[in-house]
Amino acid sequence: MTLLPGEVNILNMNSLEKSLNKIAETILHLDEASPTSLWDKYKNKVEQFSHSAEWEKAVIIFSIINAVRTKNSIINEILLNNNAVNKTKSPSNKAKDKSYLKLVK
């Protein structure tokens, strides 16, 4: 059976997507400090350009580490914003807005 070029690309893309999902799943199970601790090492490797497969791998690893840092930064920012909103909407703040004066007839 011979596959048409379009079918080959679809099979490759499905395989690539599965591989990327496995990589992401593995990275998400690491503690936050693990990839961050490698940041300086791979930053230095990327800065020392060499036309080699090792340098290319270092660029990919450095990009993944930066992606994890970006994800964590976004999550932290959203959590901080949600906490700030929740504090302004807390019942204790609403109680402060109520008047303690009562209408007496």
N, C-alpha and C positions, 0 to 999 in steps of 0.2 A: 504494500500500500504506500503510495507516494502522497505526501501532504503538499498542499499548495502553499506558496510563501506566506500568505495571510494567516493560514492555520498554524504555521510554525511560529510566527510572531505571537499569536494568542497563547500557544502552549508555553513559550518562553516567558511571556508576561505573567501568566498564572504561576509559573514556577518561581519567578522573581518575586512576585507579591507574597507567595507563601514563605519564601526565605526571609524577606524583609519583616514579615509578621513574626516569625520565630525569633529573629534578632531583637525586635522591639520587645517582645514578651520576656526574653532573657534579661535584657537591660532593665526593664521595669521591676524585675524581682531583685535587683541589686540595691543595696542601701545607697543613700544619696552620696555619702562620702567616698565610696569606691571610685566612681568615674571622675569625680572632682579632684581626687588626690592625684590623678594621672594627667591633669590639665597642663601643668608646667612642662612635664616630660614631652608630651606630644606637641605642645606649642613650640618648644625648642627644635624638635625634629622637623616640623613643618617649615620653620624659619631657615633651616639649613638645607636648601633645595639641592636635590640630586635627582638626576633623571633615572630613577630606579623604582622597582615595584615596592620596595620597603618605604620609600618616601610617599608614594601614592597611598599605601595602606595607612601611613601615619596621618595623612590628610583626612582620610575617611574616619579614622578613629577620633581625631581631633574634632571633626564635625559632629560626630555622634555625642561626644562629651559636651560640646556646646549646645546641642539640641536638648540634652538632659538638663543642663543648667537653665536654659531658656524655659523649658517646661516647668521646672520647679519655681522659677521666678514668677511665671504667670499664675501658677497655682497659689503661691504665697500672696501675691497682689490681690487676687480675687478673694481669698480668705480674709485678708485684712479689710478689704472694702466691705465684705459681708458682715464682719464683726462690727465695723463702724456703723453700718446701717442698722444692725440689730440693737446696738446700744442706744441709738437715737429713738428707736421704736419700743424700747423696753417699758414695761408697766410702771416702773418706778419713776420714769420721766413723765409719764402721763399723769400720775398722781400729783406731781409738782404743778402741772398745768391746771388742776382743778382748784376751784376756789373753796376755802374753808368757811366762807360766810354762808349763812343760811337765811332764807327769807322767813321773817317772823311776822305773823299777822296780829 
